[in-house]
């Protein structure tokens, strides 16, 4: 549990359970620190708007863009078009090998 509160809005767990929607609305796109009886932070709650903003910030920080890309693109540095080209070329190579009798069947 953390003593440092990183939010200007706080709520007890009991109050949060009873009126979480109202608390998030009053916080106006700011996080709400939910604390226990010892004022230790249990968790932070954020509005859907703030959550989306946080995700976009993280995506931009990691990639320099918020454009959605596939796992293949992000880890290999290639585009979906590159993958299609590779697949098409591989199929052509397989057909050529079949014609030459170098492979009987492709599994």
N, C-alpha and C positions, 0 to 999 in steps of 0.2 A: 504494500500500500504506500501511497505517496502523500507526503504532507504538502508539497508544493502544488498550489492550485494554479493551473494555467488558463484560467477563464475568469471573466468578470461576473459570470452567472453561476450560482451554486444552488443545489437543492439537496434536501435529505432524501434518502432512499424511499422513505414512506411517502413524502410529498410527490416524488417523481412517479411512483406507482399509481397514485391517485389522479394526478393531473399532468401527465407527461406532455400531452399535446399543447396544453395551455402554456406550460413552461417553455417549450421549444418556440412557440409563437412569440412569447414575451422576449425571448432572447434575441429575436430578429436576426436569424442567420448567424448567430454566434454559438459556440459550444456551451453546453451546460455541464458543469462538474457535479457529479452525484457523489455525495460524501456520506460517510457513516457517522455514528455518534461521537467519534473522536476527531472528526473533521479530516479524516484520511480520505483521499479520492478513491472511490471504488471504480468509477468509469466516467467517460465523457460521452454525452449524447449530443448528436448533431442533427439538424434538419436535413431532409432529402436534398435540398438545394445546396447546403454547405458540403454534404458528402460528395455530390457530383462535382462541385468545384475542387474539392480536395483530390478526387480521382484524376481530374483533368490536369491539375498541377503536377501530380506525381507522374502521370504519363508524359507530360511535356518535359519534366526534369530528366526522365530516363531516356527519352528518344528525341527531344527537341521538337516534338510534334504531338498533337492530340489525335492525329489520324490513326484509326484502328488498323492494325496490321496482323497478319497471321503469325503464329509461333514460328513457322518456317522462315518467314521474312525477317523477323526480329533476331533469331538466333544464327541464321546463316547469311544474312545480308543479301538475300535474293528475293525477287518478287514472285508473285503467283504466275505471272507470264513466263518468267524464267523456268519455273517448275513445269509448266505446260510444254514449253519448248524442249526441255530435257526429256520429258516423257515421250513426246512425239518422235524425237530423234532416236530414243532407245527402241521404240517399236519398229522404226525403219531399219535399224541395225539388226534387230531380231529377224525381220522378214528377209533381209539379205543373207544372213547366216543360214536360214532355213533353205533358201534357194540354192545355196552353195553346198547344202548337205552337211553342214558343220554341226547343226543341231537338229534332232528329230522332232522334238516337241518342246513347247515352252510351258512350264508350270507356273 
